């Protein structure tokens, strides 16, 4: 089957391409750079995802288009790019898929697209994040979904998936969550953030997207959740697996809200977004998520969080980004 993946060199993209290639599919990868262990086995295109007319020929003959390209806007300086890629890009990709007669579009959105202020356990019926006071990332992911659904009204077959906090291998960035675990594994994270957080393995997200392409219902959302996890536990496990000292202390995520107001302007000047409002809000997303719809309709089944932490540490070691101390679990036997 011929599949097209936008954002193919991103964190989720690399893992999705790997899963599609392993399943024997013919993959066209759209991105500006070529990255990942399967980069030489797919056809690459640098077509502009904001240009529907240019994309339609690339989509011609494709069974499924997986739209992953996005800007994770956590600071104000990224807002313009986020609206361009996450909203205008979603509209253009959906239009091109409809014009090309693609059997199905699978849009990778985010838990952030659902309004986090509603309280309770979120499911696919929760209102979207459209309020102007919400961070730009939340709003642009919600608006991008509405653009896709507008094309569904015009005849496009499309399914939207909403992952929670994604981490795990293969990651060549690394992503923000993975980078925090890498710092902990190196023993360079003396302070942790005390927060429960739904974390999910990127490989399970890739399988969930493929399942949505095969079994999802057009016009529907599917929350791809993992497991509610104590974030300090995850950081401590990463450190212990490498014989390093875990965070010595932690503070509640609510403390960050007050600090953010002061430090976000400084971060903007330095080009850093770790203490931006968007980064804080990402850690404050609902820790318990109802992913039963994806489990029931797609056969989605995320693996245990601790298994992903161990696999991620092995990935960092194998890619020479981490050197564990001798006489620790991973260095001693490398058996997980």
GIGI-V480201 format. One record per run of one state. SS is the DSSP state (h for helix, s for strand, l for the rest). FROM is the first residue (numbers start at 0). TO is the last residue. If there is no record, write none. Layout:
ss = [SS & SS]
from = [FROM & FROM]
to = [TO & TO]
This chain:
ss = [l & s & l & h & l & s & l & h & l & s & l & h & l & s & l & h & l & s & l & h & s & l & h & l & s & l & s & l & h & l & s & l & s & l & h & l & s & l & s & h & l & s & l & s & h & l & s & l & h & l & h & l & s & l & h & l & h & l & h & l]
from = [0 & 1 & 6 & 10 & 22 & 25 & 30 & 38 & 41 & 42 & 45 & 51 & 59 & 63 & 67 & 75 & 100 & 103 & 108 & 110 & 113 & 114 & 115 & 118 & 121 & 122 & 127 & 128 & 135 & 153 & 157 & 163 & 164 & 167 & 175 & 185 & 190 & 194 & 195 & 201 & 215 & 220 & 224 & 226 & 230 & 241 & 248 & 252 & 253 & 270 & 276 & 283 & 288 & 289 & 291 & 298 & 304 & 318 & 328 & 333]
to = [0 & 5 & 9 & 21 & 24 & 29 & 37 & 40 & 41 & 44 & 50 & 58 & 62 & 66 & 74 & 99 & 102 & 107 & 109 & 112 & 113 & 114 & 117 & 120 & 121 & 126 & 127 & 134 & 152 & 156 & 162 & 163 & 166 & 174 & 184 & 189 & 193 & 194 & 200 & 214 & 219 & 223 & 225 & 229 & 240 & 247 & 251 & 252 & 269 & 275 & 282 & 287 & 288 & 290 & 297 & 303 & 317 & 327 & 332 & 335]
